[in-house]
Amino acid sequence: MNKTNLSNNRGQSGNSITQSVIDRYLNQPQRKQLELSIGNNLYLFVTTIGSCIFKYRCNFRGRFTWINLGAYAGKNKSGKIMGLSLGEAKIKAITMNQLIKNGINPKEELLRDMRKGMTIAELAEKYFAEQLDPSLKFFIKKPILINMLTCG
């Protein structure tokens, strides 16, 4: 696997990756799978066939694991994003970082909630109600997050 920080790829830093940069990778075959670091333990995997998949690198109590957040599938004819957008992936990464900070294993939490049949929007609602660091509430507006997660 080719691990790359975006700063080493096309002269951009990891924090400057945009949705348009991801659009350029989409459906572009690669010789080897790319692993682009975005920040906050969020990565974009670009497969050899050009699929773009967001993954979170979870370090819970010294044990590393990957959590698949979802795939970006491009835009439809009206320009609406299909699949997981960069903004949604960043919000999920922040949420998982906060879970870890609070001593909760995000992978186990996701599995537990999936067994309950919770949707991503319900999981976000639960997180805002129970776990979100109060200092982040000034930066993330709950209705916007819920709307982003429920639009499909």
Backbone torsions as a table, in degrees:
resi	resn	phi	psi	omega
1	MET	NA	137.4	-179.1
2	ASN	-93.0	103.3	179.0
3	LYS	-85.3	125.0	-175.8
4	THR	-140.4	134.6	166.0
5	ASN	-88.7	141.6	-175.4
6	LEU	-58.9	-22.6	179.3
7	SER	-64.4	-25.0	177.2
8	ASN	-90.5	-1.9	-175.1
9	ASN	-124.4	115.7	178.6
10	ARG	63.8	21.5	172.4
11	GLY	67.6	27.9	-179.4
12	GLN	-118.9	151.8	177.0
13	SER	-84.4	161.1	-178.5
14	GLY	-59.9	-31.6	-178.9
15	ASN	-79.6	-10.5	-177.5
16	SER	-98.8	7.1	177.7
17	ILE	-66.6	134.9	-179.1
18	THR	-123.7	171.5	177.6
19	GLN	-61.3	-34.3	-180.0
20	SER	-68.6	-32.0	175.2
21	VAL	-65.2	-42.2	178.5
22	ILE	-64.4	-38.9	177.5
23	ASP	-58.0	-36.0	179.5
24	ARG	-66.9	-32.7	179.1
25	TYR	-78.1	-30.1	-174.9
26	LEU	-59.2	130.8	178.9
27	ASN	64.1	18.4	175.3
28	GLN	-104.7	105.1	-179.0
29	PRO	-56.1	144.4	179.3
30	GLN	-119.4	149.4	176.3
31	ARG	-66.9	-38.5	176.4
32	LYS	-132.2	154.6	176.9
33	GLN	-62.9	133.5	177.7
34	LEU	-96.4	144.8	176.3
35	GLU	-126.5	101.6	-175.0
36	LEU	-101.0	123.3	178.3
37	SER	-79.5	126.2	179.0
38	ILE	-100.4	-32.6	-177.2
39	GLY	125.5	161.3	-178.2
40	ASN	55.8	35.0	-179.6
41	ASN	66.0	18.8	178.5
42	LEU	-99.6	134.9	-178.8
43	TYR	-131.2	149.9	170.7
44	LEU	-109.8	120.8	175.0
45	PHE	-97.9	126.8	174.5
46	VAL	-111.0	114.7	-174.2
47	THR	-79.4	171.7	-178.8
48	THR	-64.5	-20.7	177.7
49	ILE	-98.1	1.8	175.1
50	GLY	93.9	14.8	174.5
51	SER	-76.9	145.5	179.1
52	CYS	-114.7	118.5	-175.1
53	ILE	-127.0	128.6	176.2
54	PHE	-88.5	132.3	177.1
55	LYS	-133.8	150.9	178.3
56	TYR	-111.1	129.4	178.3
57	ARG	-92.4	106.8	-175.2
58	CYS	-91.9	124.5	173.7
59	ASN	-118.0	93.1	179.9
60	PHE	-109.4	112.6	-179.8
61	ARG	54.1	43.3	175.5
62	GLY	82.3	0.2	178.6
63	ARG	-106.6	123.5	-178.6
64	PHE	-95.4	138.9	175.0
65	THR	-152.8	159.5	178.0
66	TRP	-103.3	139.7	173.5
67	ILE	-118.2	121.6	179.3
68	ASN	-78.2	117.0	-178.5
69	LEU	-88.3	-29.6	179.9
70	GLY	146.1	169.0	-177.4
71	ALA	-106.3	148.8	171.9
72	TYR	-96.5	127.8	-174.7
73	ALA	-115.2	13.4	178.7
74	GLY	94.0	-159.8	-178.6
75	LYS	-122.7	147.6	176.9
76	ASN	-81.2	-176.7	-175.3
77	LYS	-62.2	-28.0	179.3
78	SER	-87.0	1.0	177.5
79	GLY	89.3	4.9	178.9
80	LYS	-78.5	135.5	-179.0
81	ILE	-69.7	132.5	176.3
82	MET	-104.5	136.2	-177.2
83	GLY	84.1	-154.9	-175.8
84	LEU	-89.9	127.1	177.5
85	SER	-86.4	166.9	177.1
86	LEU	-60.7	-43.2	179.3
87	GLY	-60.6	-43.8	178.5
88	GLU	-64.8	-40.3	179.4
89	ALA	-64.1	-40.0	178.8
90	LYS	-64.0	-40.1	178.5
91	ILE	-64.1	-41.9	177.7
92	LYS	-63.0	-39.4	179.6
93	ALA	-65.3	-42.0	177.6
94	ILE	-62.1	-42.4	179.1
95	THR	-60.8	-44.3	-179.2
96	MET	-68.2	-37.6	175.9
97	ASN	-61.0	-39.6	178.7
98	GLN	-68.1	-38.1	176.5
99	LEU	-59.5	-46.1	180.0
100	ILE	-62.4	-43.0	178.7
101	LYS	-58.3	-32.2	179.7
102	ASN	-91.0	10.5	176.3
103	GLY	79.8	19.2	-179.0
104	ILE	-109.6	130.6	177.7
105	ASN	-77.0	113.6	-176.2
106	PRO	-62.5	-33.7	-179.8
107	LYS	-65.8	-45.0	178.1
108	GLU	-65.3	-38.1	178.7
109	GLU	-63.6	-43.1	177.8
110	LEU	-63.4	-43.5	178.9
111	LEU	-63.6	-41.1	179.1
112	ARG	-62.6	-45.5	-179.1
113	ASP	-69.2	-33.2	177.1
114	MET	-65.0	-37.9	178.3
115	ARG	-65.2	-30.2	177.7
116	LYS	-78.9	-9.8	-179.1
117	GLY	80.7	22.8	-179.8
118	MET	-75.9	143.1	174.2
119	THR	-84.2	167.9	177.3
120	ILE	-60.1	-40.7	179.6
121	ALA	-62.0	-41.6	178.0
122	GLU	-66.4	-38.6	176.8
123	LEU	-62.4	-43.2	178.0
124	ALA	-63.4	-42.9	178.4
125	GLU	-59.9	-44.7	178.1
126	LYS	-61.0	-42.7	-179.2
127	TYR	-62.9	-46.2	179.7
128	PHE	-60.3	-38.9	-178.0
129	ALA	-70.7	-35.1	-170.6
130	GLU	-110.8	-33.7	-164.8
131	GLN	-120.8	-24.4	-169.1
132	LEU	-60.3	130.6	175.5
133	ASP	-59.5	124.7	-177.1
134	PRO	-55.2	-29.9	-179.3
135	SER	-67.5	-24.2	179.4
136	LEU	-81.3	-17.8	-178.0
137	LYS	-62.6	-21.9	178.0
138	PHE	-75.7	-23.3	-176.0
139	PHE	-97.8	-25.7	-177.2
140	ILE	-120.1	117.5	179.0
141	LYS	-88.9	121.2	-174.6
142	LYS	-53.1	-49.6	-179.1
143	PRO	-60.1	-35.4	178.6
144	ILE	-65.6	-45.1	179.7
145	LEU	-60.9	-49.4	-177.6
146	ILE	-62.8	-40.9	178.1
147	ASN	-63.0	-42.0	179.6
148	MET	-63.6	-38.4	-176.1
149	LEU	-77.6	-24.3	-176.8
150	THR	-97.1	-14.9	178.1
151	CYS	-73.0	134.8	-177.0
152	GLY	-133.7	NA	NA
